[in-house]
Amino acid sequence: QNGEGNRANPEEFIPIFANNPTELKTFLEYMIREHSDSPQGVYDTLLELRLQNWAHEMDPQVKSQLHDDAIS
């Protein structure tokens, strides 16, 4: 029933995922995939999560993939 004008702001949901970065990343990726006009904060938060994952990864192959994800 929600029209485009009535859609909730996805940034309002970010605090719900405060202790669940994996689920937050999944949520943000979904929002961007389904609604490319999501607020800039959604994109910024997803980039931060991807960069954190990249910075903490030790496996070079996984780190390379995370790098590619972060810049895509």
MARKETOR-833598 format. One record per residue: residue number from 1; residue in one letter; x, y, z of N, C-alpha, C, O in turn. Coordinates in Angstrom, 2 decimals. Each point is the difference from the previous one (the first is absolute). Example, Ala and Ser with C-alpha at 12.3 -4.5 7.8 and 13.67 -1.06 7.14 Angstrom:
2
site pos:1&code:A&npx:13.19&npy:-5.69&npz:7.80&capx:-0.89&capy:1.19&capz:0.00&cpx:0.90&cpy:1.20&cpz:0.00&opx:1.04&opy:-0.02&opz:0.66 $
site pos:2&code:S&npx:-1.39&npy:1.07&npz:-1.38&capx:0.82&capy:1.19&capz:0.06&cpx:-0.77&cpy:1.09&cpz:0.73&opx:0.51&opy:1.11&opz:0.17 $
***
This chain:
72
site pos:1&code:Q&npx:0.81&npy:-1.19&npz:0.00&capx:-0.81&capy:1.19&capz:0.00&cpx:0.85&cpy:1.26&cpz:0.00&opx:-0.44&opy:1.03&opz:-0.50 $
site pos:2&code:N&npx:1.65&npy:-1.08&npz:1.04&capx:0.85&capy:1.18&capz:0.03&cpx:0.38&cpy:0.42&cpz:-1.40&opx:0.55&opy:-0.79&opz:-0.76 $
site pos:3&code:G&npx:-0.84&npy:2.04&npz:0.42&capx:0.47&capy:0.55&capz:-1.25&cpx:1.43&cpy:0.45&cpz:0.18&opx:0.53&opy:-0.01&opz:1.12 $
site pos:4&code:E&npx:0.11&npy:0.40&npz:-2.20&capx:1.39&capy:0.43&capz:0.10&cpx:0.14&cpy:1.18&cpz:0.97&opx:1.02&opy:0.09&opz:0.69 $
site pos:5&code:G&npx:-2.01&npy:0.80&npz:-0.64&capx:0.08&capy:1.15&capz:0.89&cpx:-0.12&cpy:-0.37&cpz:1.46&opx:0.40&opy:0.78&opz:0.86 $
site pos:6&code:N&npx:-0.93&npy:-1.94&npz:-0.55&capx:-0.21&capy:-0.42&capz:1.38&cpx:1.06&cpy:-0.98&cpz:0.51&opx:-0.11&opy:-0.52&opz:1.11 $
site pos:7&code:R&npx:1.12&npy:0.26&npz:-1.92&capx:1.01&capy:-1.00&capz:0.36&cpx:0.81&cpy:0.48&cpz:1.21&opx:0.37&opy:1.17&opz:0.08 $
site pos:8&code:A&npx:-0.11&npy:-2.07&npz:0.84&capx:0.79&capy:0.33&capz:1.19&cpx:1.44&cpy:0.30&cpz:-0.40&opx:0.50&opy:-0.53&opz:-0.99 $
site pos:9&code:N&npx:0.14&npy:1.37&npz:1.76&capx:1.40&capy:0.34&capz:-0.23&cpx:0.86&cpy:-1.14&cpz:0.56&opx:-0.03&opy:-0.25&opz:1.20 $
site pos:10&code:P&npx:0.79&npy:-0.45&npz:-2.05&capx:0.79&capy:-1.13&capz:0.48&cpx:1.05&cpy:0.40&cpz:1.04&opx:0.41&opy:-0.84&opz:0.80 $
site pos:11&code:E&npx:0.02&npy:2.10&npz:-0.80&capx:0.98&capy:0.44&capz:1.00&cpx:-0.56&cpy:-0.12&cpz:1.41&opx:0.76&opy:-0.16&opz:0.96 $
site pos:12&code:E&npx:-2.09&npy:0.24&npz:-0.82&capx:-0.62&capy:-0.11&capz:1.32&cpx:0.14&cpy:-1.41&cpz:0.59&opx:-0.13&opy:-0.17&opz:1.21 $
site pos:13&code:F&npx:0.40&npy:-0.82&npz:-2.06&capx:0.11&capy:-1.38&capz:0.46&cpx:1.43&cpy:-0.39&cpz:0.38&opx:0.21&opy:-1.04&opz:0.62 $
site pos:14&code:I&npx:0.77&npy:1.84&npz:-1.00&capx:1.40&capy:-0.34&capz:0.25&cpx:0.28&cpy:-0.28&cpz:1.48&opx:0.68&opy:-0.97&opz:0.30 $
site pos:15&code:P&npx:-1.19&npy:1.78&npz:0.65&capx:0.28&capy:-0.28&capz:1.42&cpx:-0.51&cpy:-1.36&cpz:0.48&opx:0.55&opy:-0.57&opz:0.95 $
site pos:16&code:I&npx:-1.56&npy:0.04&npz:-1.59&capx:-0.53&capy:-1.31&capz:0.38&cpx:1.06&cpy:-1.08&cpz:-0.15&opx:0.02&opy:-0.98&opz:0.74 $
site pos:17&code:F&npx:0.88&npy:1.18&npz:-1.70&capx:1.03&capy:-0.99&capz:-0.31&cpx:1.33&cpy:0.30&cpz:0.70&opx:1.03&opy:-0.54&opz:-0.40 $
site pos:18&code:A&npx:-1.03&npy:1.39&npz:1.42&capx:1.23&capy:0.48&capz:0.62&cpx:0.96&cpy:-1.12&cpz:0.39&opx:1.21&opy:0.15&opz:-0.14 $
site pos:19&code:N&npx:-1.72&npy:-1.26&npz:0.62&capx:0.85&capy:-1.10&capz:0.44&cpx:0.03&cpy:-1.16&cpz:-0.99&opx:0.46&opy:-1.09&opz:0.32 $
site pos:20&code:N&npx:-0.94&npy:1.34&npz:-1.53&capx:-0.07&capy:-1.04&capz:-1.02&cpx:0.49&cpy:0.53&cpz:-1.35&opx:-0.80&opy:0.19&opz:-0.91 $
site pos:21&code:P&npx:2.10&npy:0.05&npz:0.78&capx:0.51&capy:0.60&capz:-1.24&cpx:-0.24&cpy:-0.86&cpz:-1.24&opx:-0.17&opy:0.55&opz:-1.09 $
site pos:22&code:T&npx:0.16&npy:-1.86&npz:1.24&capx:-0.24&capy:-0.86&capz:-1.16&cpx:-1.42&cpy:0.19&cpz:-0.52&opx:-0.22&opy:0.11&opz:-1.20 $
site pos:23&code:E&npx:-0.74&npy:-0.07&npz:2.12&capx:-1.38&capy:0.21&capz:-0.39&cpx:-0.22&cpy:1.41&cpz:-0.53&opx:-0.78&opy:0.20&opz:-0.93 $
site pos:24&code:L&npx:1.48&npy:0.78&npz:1.51&capx:-0.10&capy:1.37&capz:-0.49&cpx:0.50&cpy:0.08&cpz:-1.44&opx:-0.62&opy:0.65&opz:-0.84 $
site pos:25&code:K&npx:1.74&npy:-1.30&npz:0.57&capx:0.55&capy:-0.01&capz:-1.36&cpx:-1.01&cpy:-0.62&cpz:-0.97&opx:-0.20&opy:0.53&opz:-1.10 $
site pos:26&code:T&npx:-0.42&npy:-1.62&npz:1.48&capx:-1.01&capy:-0.65&capz:-0.84&cpx:-1.17&cpy:0.94&cpz:-0.25&opx:-0.47&opy:0.12&opz:-1.13 $
site pos:27&code:F&npx:-0.01&npy:0.55&npz:2.18&capx:-1.11&capy:0.94&capz:-0.12&cpx:0.35&cpy:1.15&cpz:-0.95&opx:-0.78&opy:0.34&opz:-0.88 $
site pos:28&code:L&npx:1.95&npy:0.25&npz:1.07&capx:0.40&capy:1.14&capz:-0.83&cpx:0.18&cpy:-0.41&cpz:-1.46&opx:-0.40&opy:0.74&opz:-0.90 $
site pos:29&code:E&npx:0.99&npy:-1.91&npz:0.68&capx:0.16&capy:-0.48&capz:-1.38&cpx:-1.36&cpy:-0.21&cpz:-0.65&opx:-0.18&opy:0.30&opz:-1.18 $
site pos:30&code:Y&npx:-0.76&npy:-0.82&npz:1.94&capx:-1.36&capy:-0.19&capz:-0.53&cpx:-0.63&cpy:1.35&cpz:-0.35&opx:-0.57&opy:0.16&opz:-1.08 $
site pos:31&code:M&npx:0.69&npy:0.80&npz:1.98&capx:-0.60&capy:1.31&capz:-0.24&cpx:0.58&cpy:0.65&cpz:-1.26&opx:-0.74&opy:0.57&opz:-0.80 $
site pos:32&code:I&npx:2.04&npy:-0.66&npz:0.64&capx:0.63&capy:0.60&capz:-1.18&cpx:-0.41&cpy:-0.74&cpz:-1.27&opx:-0.23&opy:0.63&opz:-1.04 $
site pos:33&code:R&npx:0.15&npy:-1.93&npz:1.13&capx:-0.39&capy:-0.80&capz:-1.17&cpx:-1.44&cpy:0.31&cpz:-0.41&opx:-0.29&opy:0.14&opz:-1.19 $
site pos:34&code:E&npx:-0.60&npy:-0.04&npz:2.16&capx:-1.42&capy:0.21&capz:-0.29&cpx:-0.37&cpy:1.47&cpz:-0.19&opx:-0.96&opy:0.32&opz:-0.70 $
site pos:35&code:H&npx:1.73&npy:0.57&npz:1.34&capx:-0.33&capy:1.43&capz:-0.04&cpx:1.30&cpy:0.79&cpz:-0.19&opx:0.59&opy:0.47&opz:0.97 $
site pos:36&code:S&npx:-0.16&npy:-0.34&npz:-2.21&capx:1.27&capy:0.67&capz:-0.27&cpx:-0.02&cpy:1.47&cpz:0.43&opx:1.06&opy:0.63&opz:0.08 $
site pos:37&code:D&npx:-2.24&npy:-0.09&npz:0.19&capx:-0.10&capy:1.38&capz:0.45&cpx:0.02&cpy:0.11&cpz:1.53&opx:-0.45&opy:0.99&opz:0.57 $
site pos:38&code:S&npx:0.99&npy:-2.02&npz:0.09&capx:0.11&capy:0.02&capz:1.47&cpx:0.85&cpy:1.19&cpz:0.42&opx:0.85&opy:0.46&opz:-0.76 $
site pos:39&code:P&npx:-1.06&npy:0.05&npz:1.98&capx:0.77&capy:1.15&capz:0.49&cpx:1.51&cpy:-0.28&cpz:0.02&opx:0.42&opy:-1.16&opz:0.10 $
site pos:40&code:Q&npx:0.36&npy:2.21&npz:-0.21&capx:1.46&capy:-0.12&capz:-0.01&cpx:0.52&cpy:-0.74&cpz:1.23&opx:0.99&opy:-0.73&opz:-0.09 $
site pos:41&code:G&npx:-1.64&npy:0.91&npz:1.24&capx:0.43&capy:-0.68&capz:1.21&cpx:0.00&cpy:-1.51&cpz:-0.11&opx:0.80&opy:-0.67&opz:0.64 $
site pos:42&code:V&npx:-1.70&npy:0.12&npz:-1.45&capx:-0.06&capy:-1.44&capz:-0.22&cpx:1.27&cpy:-0.44&cpz:-0.73&opx:0.63&opy:-0.99&opz:0.38 $
site pos:43&code:Y&npx:-0.27&npy:1.72&npz:-1.42&capx:1.21&capy:-0.32&capz:-0.76&cpx:1.26&cpy:0.18&cpz:0.85&opx:0.91&opy:-0.82&opz:-0.04 $
site pos:44&code:D&npx:-0.87&npy:1.90&npz:0.82&capx:1.16&capy:0.27&capz:0.84&cpx:0.20&cpy:-1.09&cpz:1.05&opx:1.12&opy:-0.45&opz:0.23 $
site pos:45&code:T&npx:-2.22&npy:0.04&npz:0.41&capx:0.09&capy:-1.03&capz:1.03&cpx:0.44&cpy:-1.33&cpz:-0.59&opx:0.81&opy:-0.71&opz:0.60 $
site pos:46&code:L&npx:-1.33&npy:0.36&npz:-1.78&capx:0.42&capy:-1.23&capz:-0.65&cpx:1.48&cpy:0.05&cpz:-0.35&opx:0.71&opy:-0.99&opz:0.19 $
site pos:47&code:L&npx:-0.23&npy:2.12&npz:-0.69&capx:1.42&capy:0.13&capz:-0.30&cpx:0.84&cpy:-0.17&cpz:1.26&opx:1.02&opy:-0.68&opz:-0.03 $
site pos:48&code:E&npx:-1.44&npy:1.29&npz:1.13&capx:0.73&capy:-0.15&capz:1.26&cpx:0.07&cpy:-1.46&cpz:0.43&opx:1.06&opy:-0.47&opz:0.42 $
site pos:49&code:L&npx:-2.17&npy:-0.25&npz:-0.52&capx:-0.01&capy:-1.42&capz:0.38&cpx:0.94&cpy:-0.81&cpz:-0.89&opx:0.74&opy:-0.84&opz:0.49 $
site pos:50&code:R&npx:-0.78&npy:1.11&npz:-1.79&capx:0.86&capy:-0.73&capz:-0.93&cpx:1.47&cpy:0.29&cpz:0.28&opx:0.83&opy:-0.90&opz:-0.06 $
site pos:51&code:L&npx:-0.51&npy:2.15&npz:0.35&capx:1.39&capy:0.35&capz:0.30&cpx:0.46&cpy:-0.63&cpz:1.32&opx:1.15&opy:-0.41&opz:0.11 $
site pos:52&code:Q&npx:-2.03&npy:0.34&npz:0.87&capx:0.35&capy:-0.65&capz:1.26&cpx:0.28&cpy:-1.48&cpz:-0.22&opx:0.97&opy:-0.54&opz:0.52 $
site pos:53&code:N&npx:-1.82&npy:-0.11&npz:-1.30&capx:0.22&capy:-1.42&capz:-0.31&cpx:1.33&cpy:-0.19&cpz:-0.70&opx:0.76&opy:-0.92&opz:0.32 $
site pos:54&code:W&npx:-0.47&npy:1.79&npz:-1.28&capx:1.25&capy:-0.08&capz:-0.75&cpx:1.21&cpy:0.19&cpz:0.93&opx:0.97&opy:-0.75&opz:-0.08 $
site pos:55&code:A&npx:-1.04&npy:1.74&npz:0.96&capx:1.12&capy:0.33&capz:0.88&cpx:0.32&cpy:-1.13&cpz:0.98&opx:1.15&opy:-0.16&opz:0.40 $
site pos:56&code:H&npx:-2.17&npy:-0.61&npz:-0.01&capx:0.21&capy:-1.05&capz:1.00&cpx:0.25&cpy:-1.37&cpz:-0.60&opx:0.28&opy:-0.95&opz:0.74 $
site pos:57&code:E&npx:-0.38&npy:0.82&npz:-2.03&capx:0.18&capy:-1.31&capz:-0.66&cpx:1.48&cpy:-0.30&cpz:-0.16&opx:0.78&opy:0.86&opz:-0.39 $
site pos:58&code:M&npx:-0.39&npy:-2.11&npz:0.69&capx:1.40&capy:-0.41&capz:-0.12&cpx:0.27&cpy:-0.82&cpz:-1.27&opx:1.11&opy:0.03&opz:-0.53 $
site pos:59&code:D&npx:-2.10&npy:-0.76&npz:0.06&capx:0.16&capy:-0.84&capz:-1.19&cpx:0.12&cpy:0.90&cpz:-1.24&opx:-0.92&opy:0.77&opz:-0.29 $
site pos:60&code:P&npx:2.04&npy:-0.85&npz:-0.44&capx:0.21&capy:0.90&capz:-1.15&cpx:-1.07&cpy:-0.13&cpz:-1.09&opx:-0.39&opy:1.01&opz:-0.59 $
site pos:61&code:Q&npx:-0.09&npy:-2.22&npz:0.33&capx:-1.02&capy:-0.16&capz:-1.03&cpx:-1.32&cpy:0.63&cpz:0.43&opx:-0.65&opy:0.69&opz:-0.79 $
site pos:62&code:V&npx:0.26&npy:-0.93&npz:2.03&capx:-1.24&capy:0.60&capz:0.51&cpx:0.16&cpy:1.51&cpz:0.05&opx:-0.93&opy:0.74&opz:-0.33 $
site pos:63&code:K&npx:2.10&npy:-0.27&npz:0.76&capx:0.25&capy:1.43&capz:0.08&cpx:-0.13&cpy:0.66&cpz:-1.37&opx:-0.54&opy:1.10&opz:-0.11 $
site pos:64&code:S&npx:1.03&npy:-1.77&npz:-0.93&capx:-0.12&capy:0.53&capz:-1.36&cpx:-1.46&cpy:0.12&cpz:-0.41&opx:-0.40&opy:0.99&opz:-0.61 $
site pos:65&code:Q&npx:-0.40&npy:-2.01&npz:0.93&capx:-1.43&capy:0.05&capz:-0.33&cpx:-0.71&cpy:1.11&cpz:0.77&opx:-0.84&opy:0.70&opz:-0.55 $
site pos:66&code:L&npx:1.18&npy:-0.55&npz:1.82&capx:-0.61&capy:1.06&capz:0.81&cpx:0.38&cpy:1.38&cpz:-0.53&opx:-0.81&opy:0.92&opz:0.02 $
site pos:67&code:H&npx:2.05&npy:-0.79&npz:-0.50&capx:0.43&capy:1.25&capz:-0.63&cpx:-0.86&cpy:0.31&cpz:-1.21&opx:-0.48&opy:1.12&opz:-0.17 $
site pos:68&code:D&npx:0.29&npy:-2.13&npz:-0.68&capx:-0.82&capy:0.18&capz:-1.20&cpx:-1.44&cpy:0.38&cpz:0.37&opx:-0.61&opy:0.84&opz:-0.65 $
site pos:69&code:D&npx:0.08&npy:-1.48&npz:1.70&capx:-1.36&capy:0.32&capz:0.45&cpx:-0.09&cpy:1.45&cpz:0.48&opx:-0.98&opy:0.69&opz:-0.27 $
site pos:70&code:A&npx:2.01&npy:-0.24&npz:0.99&capx:-0.03&capy:1.34&capz:0.58&cpx:0.03&cpy:1.08&cpz:-1.07&opx:-0.61&opy:1.06&opz:0.17 $
site pos:71&code:I&npx:1.30&npy:-1.31&npz:-1.27&capx:0.09&capy:1.04&capz:-1.02&cpx:-1.05&cpy:-0.12&cpz:-1.09&opx:-0.04&opy:0.80&opz:-0.93 $
site pos:72&code:S&npx:-0.82&npy:-1.81&npz:1.05&capx:-1.05&capy:-0.16&capz:-1.02&cpx:-1.21&cpy:0.84&cpz:0.31&opx:-0.98&opy:-0.01&opz:-0.76 $
***
